[in-house]
Amino acid sequence: MESKLRQFAVQLYEAGALKLGTFTLKSGAISPFYVDLRNVVCSTEMHMFVAELLRELIVSKKLESQILCGVPYTALPLATLVATKLGQNMVIRRKEAKAYGLKNLIEGVKDGMAGQKCLVIEDLISSGASIVETVSDLEASGFIVKDAVVILNREQGGVANLEKKNINVHALFTISEIVDMLLLEKKIEESVVTTVKEYIKTGQIPLKISPELSLSGDRLKLSFEKRKQFAKSAAAASLFDIMVAKNSNLCVAADVPTAEKLLEITKLVGPYICVLKTHHDIVDNFTDDTAVELQKLAKKFNFLIMEDRKFAEIGSIALKQASKVAGWADLVTAHSNAGPDIVPALRSAFSTCPEGDKKGVFLVAEMSSKGNLHSPEYAKATANMAILYPEVVSGLVCQSPSVVPSLGVLQLTPGVNLETKGDSLGQQYNTPEVVVGEKGADIAVVGRGIVSVSDPAAAAQKYQTLLWQAYLNRLA
């Protein structure tokens, strides 16, 4: 393979894909070399040649994968050719979701792909940021990524940066190896080699990636105070403030039969919660006066009201339905199966209310009930809706940290109970430590563990303490 690499190094140089001299980079730094590998994929001969070299590298390293994915955009045609040579399928990552259609960030995902190993293909690596961002979206879609294959390692810190992210980089060659080969082929002078290698010693690039990456580890280790700055939804920003002020990430599901019981429970748990979750349609005598009293208690105890209506209709119907609760609820929930148009419909319902721009939506990406039909692909499509409407979607209702697409979006997870693991109707329960620490909940929902006991206030205080401690443990 050594002779093939030397041949390819000469081809890169003669095709102008590798230039040696003095160049000003995008960062403003001066570099003695410049690499543009688009010339490679635009040449049939070079494209075929390098794809075969990459195939040989993958086979020799015994890299296991079922799926390939190229980093957009230069590596996309490269990955296509390598996948064909290996006889493997591939998926395509977009740099941003479309504002129409399915709005996927990863195209080509099919049922049964979750848990498969995906090999990332890239043309070159500097800091490694583009690979990290691609891996982030692939992992959010359920893939396992451990390895990335590149044509050229610029030796500017990218390999070490990715090792810290548990990603192994395998390169055809480094820039040092290329100039050494060009020197042996008498294409350049030794002084050029010396200049390039001296530049590499001082030209290391730190990993600068968007803090909005969906890598769950980053979100789970960042405090609510820091995450607030990334909240594009006013309701989410307000929630972050409330949670920090009250040391509470507890949401109580007040599923009770009467307005009197609802108000009684709210008065008892109000001091300990950040959100009160209601199902007003199961309250027999819920009236406008009930809504007014709830608002007064929310203001007194500093919490938000979430009407858990789970809207799941076409936009025009969802608008009419939401208008019935938008006047008193700060937050509403909605299923995403009706499509993304439900979000602007709910926003329109808010717009008729005072401070309607401070209200938000939590989209249901996953459910806690046994046997629910939500797939990883469905969850990802829901997360894409949050990306598309960041000023409206305050959070996601889900059971896994990888679903949440950005630092400013909150994860609400139901199913917390210290006394039981489930009920006869399919509900499944977990402890505060599991829901916050493992499942990634920012806000955890407790229902019967509080509203159905003899002392709801004491129970709410207990859950508040345990849930907040689980959050602090997560940060440690």
LINTAWO-V234923 format. One record per residue. RES is the residue in one small letter. SS is DSSP state (helix for helix, strand for strand, loop for the rest). PHI is phi in whole degrees, -180 to 180 (* if undefined). OMEGA is omega as a letter, one per 40 degrees, with the letter a starting at -180 (none if undefined). Layout:
res->RES ss->SS phi->PHI omega->OMEGA
res->RES ss->SS phi->PHI omega->OMEGA
//
This chain:
res->m ss->loop phi->* omega->a
res->e ss->helix phi->-58 omega->a
res->s ss->helix phi->-66 omega->i
res->k ss->helix phi->-66 omega->i
res->l ss->helix phi->-66 omega->i
res->r ss->helix phi->-63 omega->i
res->q ss->helix phi->-63 omega->a
res->f ss->helix phi->-70 omega->i
res->a ss->helix phi->-60 omega->i
res->v ss->helix phi->-65 omega->i
res->q ss->helix phi->-61 omega->i
res->l ss->helix phi->-59 omega->a
res->y ss->helix phi->-67 omega->a
res->e ss->helix phi->-72 omega->i
res->a ss->loop phi->-85 omega->i
res->g ss->loop phi->82 omega->i
res->a ss->loop phi->-73 omega->i
res->l ss->strand phi->-123 omega->i
res->k ss->strand phi->-116 omega->i
res->l ss->strand phi->-119 omega->a
res->g ss->strand phi->163 omega->i
res->t ss->strand phi->-132 omega->a
res->f ss->strand phi->-135 omega->i
res->t ss->strand phi->-94 omega->a
res->l ss->loop phi->-85 omega->i
res->k ss->loop phi->-58 omega->a
res->s ss->loop phi->-74 omega->a
res->g ss->loop phi->99 omega->a
res->a ss->loop phi->-72 omega->i
res->i ss->strand phi->-98 omega->a
res->s ss->strand phi->-121 omega->i
res->p ss->strand phi->-83 omega->i
res->f ss->strand phi->-146 omega->i
res->y ss->strand phi->-139 omega->a
res->v ss->strand phi->-122 omega->i
res->d ss->loop phi->-137 omega->a
res->l ss->loop phi->-85 omega->i
res->r ss->helix phi->-63 omega->i
res->n ss->helix phi->-61 omega->a
res->v ss->helix phi->-70 omega->a
res->v ss->helix phi->-73 omega->i
res->c ss->loop phi->-87 omega->i
res->s ss->loop phi->-109 omega->a
res->t ss->helix phi->-58 omega->a
res->e ss->helix phi->-64 omega->a
res->m ss->helix phi->-69 omega->i
res->h ss->helix phi->-62 omega->i
res->m ss->helix phi->-63 omega->a
res->f ss->helix phi->-66 omega->a
res->v ss->helix phi->-70 omega->i
res->a ss->helix phi->-63 omega->i
res->e ss->helix phi->-68 omega->i
res->l ss->helix phi->-61 omega->i
res->l ss->helix phi->-66 omega->i
res->r ss->helix phi->-60 omega->a
res->e ss->helix phi->-63 omega->i
res->l ss->helix phi->-64 omega->a
res->i ss->helix phi->-62 omega->i
res->v ss->helix phi->-67 omega->a
res->s ss->helix phi->-67 omega->i
res->k ss->loop phi->-85 omega->a
res->k ss->loop phi->55 omega->a
res->l ss->loop phi->-80 omega->a
res->e ss->loop phi->-88 omega->i
res->s ss->loop phi->-163 omega->i
res->q ss->loop phi->-111 omega->a
res->i ss->strand phi->-137 omega->i
res->l ss->strand phi->-115 omega->i
res->c ss->strand phi->-146 omega->i
res->g ss->strand phi->-91 omega->i
res->v ss->loop phi->-74 omega->a
res->p ss->loop phi->-68 omega->e
res->y ss->loop phi->-117 omega->a
res->t ss->helix phi->-60 omega->a
res->a ss->helix phi->-81 omega->a
res->l ss->helix phi->-63 omega->i
res->p ss->helix phi->-66 omega->i
res->l ss->helix phi->-64 omega->i
res->a ss->helix phi->-63 omega->i
res->t ss->helix phi->-61 omega->a
res->l ss->helix phi->-70 omega->i
res->v ss->helix phi->-65 omega->i
res->a ss->helix phi->-60 omega->i
res->t ss->helix phi->-64 omega->i
res->k ss->helix phi->-65 omega->a
res->l ss->helix phi->-85 omega->a
res->g ss->loop phi->71 omega->a
res->q ss->loop phi->-115 omega->i
res->n ss->strand phi->-79 omega->i
res->m ss->strand phi->-143 omega->i
res->v ss->strand phi->-121 omega->a
res->i ss->strand phi->-117 omega->i
res->r ss->strand phi->-99 omega->i
res->r ss->loop phi->-89 omega->i
res->k ss->loop phi->-77 omega->i
res->e ss->loop phi->-151 omega->i
res->a ss->loop phi->-73 omega->i
res->k ss->loop phi->-69 omega->i
res->a ss->loop phi->-89 omega->a
res->y ss->loop phi->-150 omega->a
res->g ss->loop phi->66 omega->a
res->l ss->loop phi->-84 omega->i
res->k ss->loop phi->59 omega->a
res->n ss->loop phi->-80 omega->i
res->l ss->loop phi->-89 omega->i
res->i ss->strand phi->-114 omega->a
res->e ss->strand phi->-95 omega->i
res->g ss->loop phi->97 omega->i
res->v ss->loop phi->-73 omega->a
res->k ss->loop phi->-125 omega->i
res->d ss->loop phi->-57 omega->i
res->g ss->loop phi->92 omega->a
res->m ss->loop phi->-80 omega->a
res->a ss->loop phi->-56 omega->a
res->g ss->loop phi->93 omega->i
res->q ss->loop phi->-79 omega->i
res->k ss->strand phi->-83 omega->a
res->c ss->strand phi->-117 omega->i
res->l ss->strand phi->-100 omega->a
res->v ss->strand phi->-93 omega->i
res->i ss->strand phi->-113 omega->i
res->e ss->strand phi->-138 omega->a
res->d ss->strand phi->-78 omega->i
res->l ss->strand phi->-148 omega->i
res->i ss->strand phi->-130 omega->i
res->s ss->loop phi->-110 omega->i
res->s ss->loop phi->-90 omega->a
res->g ss->loop phi->95 omega->a
res->a ss->helix phi->-61 omega->a
res->s ss->helix phi->-66 omega->i
res->i ss->helix phi->-69 omega->i
res->v ss->helix phi->-59 omega->a
res->e ss->helix phi->-66 omega->i
res->t ss->helix phi->-66 omega->i
res->v ss->helix phi->-60 omega->i
res->s ss->helix phi->-57 omega->a
res->d ss->helix phi->-70 omega->i
res->l ss->helix phi->-65 omega->i
res->e ss->helix phi->-66 omega->i
res->a ss->helix phi->-66 omega->i
res->s ss->loop phi->-92 omega->i
res->g ss->loop phi->99 omega->a
res->f ss->loop phi->-86 omega->i
res->i ss->strand phi->-106 omega->a
res->v ss->loop phi->-124 omega->i
res->k ss->loop phi->-122 omega->a
res->d ss->strand phi->-135 omega->i
res->a ss->strand phi->-133 omega->i
res->v ss->strand phi->-115 omega->a
res->v ss->strand phi->-132 omega->i
res->i ss->strand phi->-75 omega->a
res->l ss->strand phi->-131 omega->i
res->n ss->strand phi->-100 omega->a
res->r ss->loop phi->-73 omega->i
res->e ss->loop phi->59 omega->a
res->q ss->loop phi->-118 omega->i
res->g ss->loop phi->105 omega->a
res->g ss->helix phi->-63 omega->a
res->v ss->helix phi->-63 omega->i
res->a ss->helix phi->-66 omega->i
res->n ss->helix phi->-61 omega->a
res->l ss->helix phi->-75 omega->i
res->e ss->helix phi->-60 omega->i
res->k ss->loop phi->-68 omega->i
res->k ss->loop phi->-98 omega->a
res->n ss->loop phi->63 omega->i
res->i ss->loop phi->-120 omega->i
res->n ss->strand phi->-93 omega->a
res->v ss->strand phi->-106 omega->i
res->h ss->strand phi->-123 omega->a
res->a ss->strand phi->-111 omega->i
res->l ss->strand phi->-62 omega->i
res->f ss->strand phi->-162 omega->i
res->t ss->strand phi->-95 omega->i
res->i ss->helix phi->-66 omega->i
res->s ss->helix phi->-64 omega->a
res->e ss->helix phi->-67 omega->i
res->i ss->helix phi->-65 omega->a
res->v ss->helix phi->-67 omega->i
res->d ss->helix phi->-63 omega->i
res->m ss->helix phi->-66 omega->i
res->l ss->helix phi->-66 omega->i
res->l ss->helix phi->-66 omega->i
res->l ss->helix phi->-63 omega->i
res->e ss->loop phi->-85 omega->i
res->k ss->loop phi->61 omega->i
res->k ss->loop phi->-94 omega->a
res->i ss->loop phi->-139 omega->i
res->e ss->loop phi->-89 omega->a
res->e ss->helix phi->-64 omega->i
res->s ss->helix phi->-63 omega->i
res->v ss->helix phi->-67 omega->i
res->v ss->helix phi->-61 omega->i
res->t ss->helix phi->-62 omega->a
res->t ss->helix phi->-62 omega->a
res->v ss->helix phi->-62 omega->a
res->k ss->helix phi->-71 omega->i
res->e ss->helix phi->-68 omega->i
res->y ss->helix phi->-63 omega->a
res->i ss->helix phi->-60 omega->a
res->k ss->helix phi->-62 omega->a
res->t ss->helix phi->-112 omega->a
res->g ss->loop phi->-102 omega->i
res->q ss->loop phi->-70 omega->a
res->i ss->loop phi->-116 omega->i
res->p ss->loop phi->-70 omega->a
res->l ss->loop phi->-78 omega->i
res->k ss->loop phi->-115 omega->a
res->i ss->loop phi->-120 omega->i
res->s ss->loop phi->-61 omega->i
res->p ss->loop phi->-68 omega->a
res->e ss->loop phi->-88 omega->i
res->l ss->loop phi->-57 omega->a
res->s ss->loop phi->-86 omega->i
res->l ss->loop phi->-62 omega->a
res->s ss->helix phi->-61 omega->a
res->g ss->helix phi->-60 omega->i
res->d ss->helix phi->-65 omega->a
res->r ss->helix phi->-66 omega->a
res->l ss->helix phi->-70 omega->a
res->k ss->loop phi->-101 omega->a
res->l ss->loop phi->-106 omega->a
res->s ss->loop phi->-70 omega->i
res->f ss->helix phi->-62 omega->i
res->e ss->helix phi->-59 omega->a
res->k ss->helix phi->-73 omega->a
res->r ss->helix phi->-72 omega->a
res->k ss->helix phi->-57 omega->a
res->q ss->helix phi->-64 omega->i
res->f ss->helix phi->-98 omega->a
res->a ss->loop phi->-77 omega->i
res->k ss->loop phi->-93 omega->i
res->s ss->loop phi->-94 omega->i
res->a ss->helix phi->-62 omega->i
res->a ss->helix phi->-66 omega->i
res->a ss->helix phi->-65 omega->i
res->a ss->helix phi->-60 omega->i
res->s ss->helix phi->-63 omega->i
res->l ss->helix phi->-64 omega->i
res->f ss->helix phi->-57 omega->i
res->d ss->helix phi->-62 omega->a
res->i ss->helix phi->-64 omega->a
res->m ss->helix phi->-61 omega->a
res->v ss->helix phi->-70 omega->a
res->a ss->helix phi->-64 omega->a
res->k ss->helix phi->-101 omega->a
res->n ss->loop phi->51 omega->a
res->s ss->loop phi->-139 omega->i
res->n ss->loop phi->-122 omega->a
res->l ss->strand phi->-99 omega->i
res->c ss->strand phi->-115 omega->i
res->v ss->strand phi->-98 omega->i
res->a ss->strand phi->-89 omega->a
res->a ss->loop phi->-90 omega->a
res->d ss->loop phi->-89 omega->a
res->v ss->loop phi->-125 omega->a
res->p ss->loop phi->-84 omega->a
res->t ss->loop phi->-129 omega->i
res->a ss->helix phi->-64 omega->a
res->e ss->helix phi->-62 omega->i
res->k ss->helix phi->-67 omega->i
res->l ss->helix phi->-61 omega->a
res->l ss->helix phi->-68 omega->i
res->e ss->helix phi->-63 omega->i
res->i ss->helix phi->-62 omega->a
res->t ss->helix phi->-62 omega->i
res->k ss->helix phi->-62 omega->a
res->l ss->helix phi->-77 omega->a
res->v ss->helix phi->-96 omega->a
res->g ss->helix phi->-48 omega->a
res->p ss->helix phi->-65 omega->a
res->y ss->helix phi->-111 omega->a
res->i ss->loop phi->-115 omega->i
res->c ss->loop phi->-104 omega->i
res->v ss->strand phi->-141 omega->i
res->l ss->strand phi->-107 omega->a
res->k ss->strand phi->-102 omega->a
res->t ss->strand phi->-118 omega->i
res->h ss->loop phi->-125 omega->a
res->h ss->helix phi->-64 omega->a
res->d ss->helix phi->-77 omega->i
res->i ss->helix phi->-100 omega->i
res->v ss->loop phi->-90 omega->a
res->d ss->loop phi->-58 omega->a
res->n ss->loop phi->-121 omega->i
res->f ss->loop phi->-70 omega->a
res->t ss->loop phi->-129 omega->i
res->d ss->helix phi->-61 omega->i
res->d ss->helix phi->-65 omega->i
res->t ss->helix phi->-61 omega->a
res->a ss->helix phi->-63 omega->i
res->v ss->helix phi->-63 omega->a
res->e ss->helix phi->-66 omega->i
res->l ss->helix phi->-61 omega->i
res->q ss->helix phi->-63 omega->i
res->k ss->helix phi->-62 omega->i
res->l ss->helix phi->-69 omega->i
res->a ss->helix phi->-63 omega->i
res->k ss->helix phi->-70 omega->a
res->k ss->helix phi->-64 omega->a
res->f ss->helix phi->-100 omega->i
res->n ss->loop phi->62 omega->i
res->f ss->loop phi->-143 omega->i
res->l ss->strand phi->-104 omega->i
res->i ss->strand phi->-101 omega->i
res->m ss->strand phi->-114 omega->i
res->e ss->strand phi->-88 omega->a
res->d ss->strand phi->-86 omega->a
res->r ss->strand phi->-77 omega->a
res->k ss->strand phi->50 omega->i
res->f ss->strand phi->-59 omega->a
res->a ss->loop phi->-151 omega->a
res->e ss->loop phi->-125 omega->i
res->i ss->loop phi->-62 omega->a
res->g ss->helix phi->-52 omega->a
res->s ss->helix phi->-65 omega->i
res->i ss->helix phi->-75 omega->i
res->a ss->helix phi->-60 omega->i
res->l ss->helix phi->-61 omega->a
res->k ss->helix phi->-67 omega->i
res->q ss->helix phi->-65 omega->a
res->a ss->helix phi->-67 omega->i
res->s ss->helix phi->-62 omega->a
res->k ss->loop phi->-74 omega->a
res->v ss->loop phi->-121 omega->a
res->a ss->loop phi->-63 omega->a
res->g ss->loop phi->-68 omega->a
res->w ss->loop phi->-121 omega->a
res->a ss->loop phi->-91 omega->i
res->d ss->loop phi->-81 omega->a
res->l ss->strand phi->-135 omega->i
res->v ss->strand phi->-133 omega->i
res->t ss->strand phi->-108 omega->a
res->a ss->strand phi->-151 omega->i
res->h ss->strand phi->-80 omega->a
res->s ss->loop phi->-97 omega->a
res->n ss->loop phi->-67 omega->i
res->a ss->loop phi->-79 omega->a
res->g ss->loop phi->102 omega->a
res->p ss->loop phi->-65 omega->a
res->d ss->helix phi->-66 omega->i
res->i ss->helix phi->-68 omega->a
res->v ss->helix phi->-69 omega->i
res->p ss->helix phi->-63 omega->i
res->a ss->helix phi->-65 omega->i
res->l ss->helix phi->-67 omega->i
res->r ss->helix phi->-62 omega->i
res->s ss->helix phi->-65 omega->i
res->a ss->helix phi->-64 omega->i
res->f ss->helix phi->-66 omega->a
res->s ss->helix phi->-62 omega->a
res->t ss->loop phi->-84 omega->a
res->c ss->loop phi->-105 omega->i
res->p ss->loop phi->-59 omega->a
res->e ss->loop phi->55 omega->i
res->g ss->helix phi->-63 omega->i
res->d ss->helix phi->-74 omega->i
res->k ss->helix phi->-100 omega->i
res->k ss->loop phi->-97 omega->a
res->g ss->strand phi->-144 omega->a
res->v ss->strand phi->-119 omega->i
res->f ss->strand phi->-110 omega->i
res->l ss->strand phi->-88 omega->a
res->v ss->strand phi->-86 omega->i
res->a ss->loop phi->-96 omega->i
res->e ss->loop phi->-144 omega->i
res->m ss->loop phi->-122 omega->a
res->s ss->loop phi->-93 omega->a
res->s ss->strand phi->-76 omega->a
res->k ss->loop phi->-64 omega->i
res->g ss->loop phi->80 omega->i
res->n ss->loop phi->-63 omega->a
res->l ss->loop phi->-96 omega->a
res->h ss->loop phi->-73 omega->a
res->s ss->loop phi->-102 omega->i
res->p ss->helix phi->-58 omega->i
res->e ss->helix phi->-67 omega->i
res->y ss->helix phi->-64 omega->a
res->a ss->helix phi->-62 omega->a
res->k ss->helix phi->-66 omega->i
res->a ss->helix phi->-63 omega->i
res->t ss->helix phi->-65 omega->i
res->a ss->helix phi->-61 omega->i
res->n ss->helix phi->-63 omega->i
res->m ss->helix phi->-66 omega->i
res->a ss->helix phi->-66 omega->i
res->i ss->helix phi->-68 omega->a
res->l ss->helix phi->-71 omega->a
res->y ss->loop phi->-126 omega->a
res->p ss->loop phi->-67 omega->a
res->e ss->loop phi->-80 omega->a
res->v ss->loop phi->-107 omega->a
res->v ss->strand phi->-80 omega->a
res->s ss->strand phi->-84 omega->a
res->g ss->strand phi->-168 omega->i
res->l ss->strand phi->-121 omega->i
res->v ss->strand phi->-93 omega->a
res->c ss->loop phi->-157 omega->a
res->q ss->loop phi->-118 omega->a
res->s ss->loop phi->-142 omega->a
res->p ss->helix phi->-67 omega->a
res->s ss->helix phi->-71 omega->a
res->v ss->helix phi->-73 omega->a
res->v ss->loop phi->-67 omega->a
res->p ss->loop phi->-85 omega->a
res->s ss->loop phi->-157 omega->a
res->l ss->loop phi->-68 omega->a
res->g ss->loop phi->-87 omega->i
res->v ss->loop phi->-98 omega->a
res->l ss->strand phi->-91 omega->i
res->q ss->strand phi->-104 omega->i
res->l ss->strand phi->-106 omega->a
res->t ss->strand phi->-126 omega->i
res->p ss->strand phi->-85 omega->i
res->g ss->strand phi->96 omega->i
res->v ss->strand phi->-115 omega->i
res->n ss->loop phi->-162 omega->a
res->l ss->loop phi->-82 omega->a
res->e ss->loop phi->-101 omega->a
res->t ss->loop phi->-147 omega->i
res->k ss->loop phi->-101 omega->i
res->g ss->strand phi->171 omega->i
res->d ss->loop phi->-127 omega->a
res->s ss->loop phi->-75 omega->a
res->l ss->loop phi->-108 omega->i
res->g ss->loop phi->97 omega->i
res->q ss->strand phi->-71 omega->i
res->q ss->strand phi->-119 omega->a
res->y ss->loop phi->-114 omega->i
res->n ss->strand phi->-137 omega->i
res->t ss->loop phi->-82 omega->i
res->p ss->helix phi->-56 omega->a
res->e ss->helix phi->-65 omega->i
res->v ss->helix phi->-69 omega->a
res->v ss->helix phi->-67 omega->a
res->v ss->helix phi->-85 omega->a
res->g ss->helix phi->-77 omega->a
res->e ss->helix phi->-100 omega->a
res->k ss->loop phi->-83 omega->i
res->g ss->loop phi->88 omega->a
res->a ss->loop phi->-64 omega->i
res->d ss->loop phi->-86 omega->i
res->i ss->strand phi->-126 omega->a
res->a ss->strand phi->-110 omega->a
res->v ss->strand phi->-101 omega->i
res->v ss->strand phi->-120 omega->i
res->g ss->loop phi->-113 omega->a
res->r ss->helix phi->-62 omega->i
res->g ss->helix phi->-64 omega->i
res->i ss->helix phi->-118 omega->a
res->v ss->helix phi->-75 omega->a
res->s ss->loop phi->-104 omega->i
res->v ss->loop phi->-103 omega->a
res->s ss->loop phi->-70 omega->a
res->d ss->loop phi->-128 omega->a
res->p ss->helix phi->-60 omega->a
res->a ss->helix phi->-64 omega->i
res->a ss->helix phi->-64 omega->i
res->a ss->helix phi->-65 omega->i
res->a ss->helix phi->-63 omega->i
res->q ss->helix phi->-63 omega->i
res->k ss->helix phi->-64 omega->a
res->y ss->helix phi->-66 omega->i
res->q ss->helix phi->-57 omega->a
res->t ss->helix phi->-62 omega->a
res->l ss->helix phi->-67 omega->a
res->l ss->helix phi->-69 omega->i
res->w ss->helix phi->-67 omega->i
res->q ss->helix phi->-66 omega->i
res->a ss->helix phi->-63 omega->i
res->y ss->helix phi->-65 omega->i
res->l ss->helix phi->-64 omega->i
res->n ss->helix phi->-63 omega->i
res->r ss->helix phi->-63 omega->a
res->l ss->helix phi->-76 omega->a
res->a ss->loop phi->-67 omega->none
//
